[in-house]
Amino acid sequence: MRLTRRQTLAALAATGWPWSASQAAAVPGQAAPDFTQRAADGSSVSLLSLRGKTVVLEWTNHDCPYVRKHYESGNIPSLQKDATAQGVVWLQVISSAPGTQGHVDGPTALRLNVQRHAAPTATLLDPEGRLGRAYGARTTPHLYIVNAQGLLVYAGGIDSVATARKEDLARAEPYVRNALAELASGKAISRAVTAPYGCSVKYGDA
């Protein structure tokens, strides 16, 4: 079912997350904002060129304790590897502005991924925050799923337990893992909008 913008905003409000119409730039059920973005390895990644594939966008900040929870436990690396093995394109996005927590250059981003056993398809550098603002990314982590037709089908948290404690992973509902499984099986995503949690994205001045 294709959600209207009003229905999606209502769903966002029901999660308890303080979204407004101006923040919810990317609306599940509607076309995902297109982009062409520089990657950490110097290449350029275009969403339009990935049409026909499922794409995950993961906002990240390596110094955020919530992000560390999911990387140090192996949760996000495992999810990345499982997803990409099924043909999903997994794009990390770093929207931290220069001089803020989590800002890194390309070589550092790649080195961090090796150290953390991460396995994204690519890491996108967004120091100006244009991509993050286009999607309304608010936290690290914050995840979005785009289907093969270019529609945004999921926006929200990685799971249901909003803590930085690794031991809470066992009791969390894995929203993103479940959404990818439902999408792969041709089912409607049961939770297309959930509340993201984590550190705020460190945007620079607008």
KAJOWO-V657432 format. One record per helix or strand. SS is the DSSP state (h for helix, s for strand). FROM is the first residue (numbers start at 1). LEN is the number of residues. Records with the same first field share a line. If there is no record, write none. Layout:
SS: FROM-LEN + FROM-LEN
This chain:
h: 5-10 + 48-3 + 65-8 + 75-11 + 106-10 + 130-6 + 166-6 + 175-10
s: 31-1 + 36-4 + 44-3 + 55-5 + 89-6 + 122-4 + 139-2 + 142-5 + 151-6 + 193-1 + 199-2
